């Protein structure tokens, strides 16, 4: 597992290749150690029970989940706006207020759109910027 994490984080190896590596390591361990003792009794051959098959699962086990923040980016002038947190709800400004020069006209571009998630409508950035 550590090999896959090191390759993913430090060498920027993509998730599909890390998953392939975990699958190959599971196959190698199955060939060397044989099937697990719990599967020998019922005649099933379950390969891949030594290591997780997904790099996301490995990252969760080592508590390596990234912490990100989403901003609303203006599609016209690329100005960014942080979300105002009200409990679990995040709200973004409706329009861009950036002025190219003092006393000038604000950009005024719409920053958010309404999208249906489940049974409720949520306002999300048209152009999100994730940090």
C-alpha positions in Angstrom: 0.0 0.0 0.0 2.8 2.4 0.9 4.3 2.0 -2.6 1.1 3.1 -4.3 0.8 6.1 -1.9 4.3 7.2 -2.6 3.9 6.9 -6.3 0.6 8.7 -6.3 1.7 11.6 -4.0 5.3 12.2 -4.9 5.6 10.9 -8.5 2.0 12.1 -9.5 1.1 8.6 -10.8 -2.6 8.7 -11.7 -5.3 6.8 -9.8 -5.9 4.1 -12.6 -2.2 3.2 -12.6 -2.1 3.1 -8.8 -5.1 0.9 -8.8 -3.4 -1.4 -11.4 -0.4 -1.6 -9.1 -2.5 -2.5 -6.1 -4.2 -5.2 -8.3 -0.8 -6.6 -9.3 0.4 -6.6 -5.7 -2.8 -8.5 -4.7 -2.2 -11.0 -7.5 1.4 -11.4 -6.4 0.4 -11.9 -2.8 -2.3 -14.4 -3.8 0.3 -16.4 -5.8 2.8 -16.4 -3.0 0.5 -16.9 0.0 -2.4 -18.6 -1.7 -6.1 -17.9 -1.0 -7.1 -16.7 2.4 -8.0 -19.3 5.0 -11.6 -18.1 5.2 -12.1 -18.8 1.4 -10.5 -22.2 1.4 -13.5 -23.9 3.2 -16.2 -22.8 0.8 -14.2 -23.3 -2.5 -14.4 -19.7 -3.6 -11.3 -18.0 -5.0 -11.3 -14.3 -4.0 -8.3 -12.5 -5.3 -7.5 -9.1 -3.9 -8.3 -9.6 -0.2 -4.8 -8.8 1.0 -4.7 -5.2 0.0 -7.4 -2.7 -1.0 -8.0 -2.5 -4.8 -8.5 1.3 -4.9 -6.0 4.1 -4.1 -8.8 6.2 -2.7 -9.4 3.5 0.0 -5.7 3.5 0.8 -5.6 7.3 1.2 -8.6 7.1 3.5 -6.9 4.5 5.7 -3.8 6.7 6.0 -6.0 9.8 6.5 -4.6 11.5 3.4 -7.8 13.1 2.2 -7.1 16.6 0.8 -8.9 19.6 2.4 -10.2 21.9 -0.4 -12.0 25.2 -0.6 -14.2 26.2 -3.5 -14.4 29.8 -4.8 -16.7 31.3 -7.4 -14.7 32.6 -10.4 -16.1 35.3 -12.7 -16.3 33.9 -16.2 -15.6 37.4 -17.6 -12.7 38.9 -15.5 -11.5 35.9 -13.5 -12.0 37.6 -10.1 -12.6 35.0 -7.3 -15.0 35.1 -4.4 -15.0 32.9 -1.3 -18.1 31.3 0.0 -19.9 32.6 3.0 -20.6 29.7 5.4 -23.8 29.6 7.2 -23.8 26.3 9.0 -23.5 23.6 6.4 -24.8 25.9 3.6 -22.3 27.9 1.5 -23.5 31.0 -0.3 -21.7 32.9 -3.0 -22.3 36.5 -4.3 -24.8 36.7 -7.2 -22.7 39.1 -9.4 -19.1 40.1 -9.8 -18.3 43.4 -8.2 -14.8 43.9 -9.6 -14.0 47.3 -11.0 -11.0 47.6 -13.4 -10.3 51.1 -12.1 -11.5 53.2 -9.2 -14.8 54.8 -9.9 -15.4 52.5 -12.9 -18.3 50.4 -13.8 -18.4 47.0 -11.9 -18.1 43.8 -14.0 -21.6 42.6 -13.1 -21.2 39.1 -14.6 -23.4 36.4 -13.0 -21.4 34.1 -10.8 -23.8 31.4 -9.7 -26.3 29.0 -11.3 -29.1 27.0 -9.7 -28.9 23.2 -9.9 -31.1 20.5 -8.5 -29.4 18.1 -6.1 -31.8 15.5 -4.8 -35.0 17.2 -3.9 -33.6 20.7 -3.3 -32.2 23.5 -5.4 -28.7 24.5 -4.7 -26.8 27.6 -5.9 -23.3 26.7 -7.2 -20.6 28.7 -9.0 -20.8 28.7 -12.8 -17.0 28.6 -12.9 -15.6 27.0 -9.6 -12.0 27.4 -8.5 -10.8 24.8 -6.1 -7.9 25.4 -3.8 
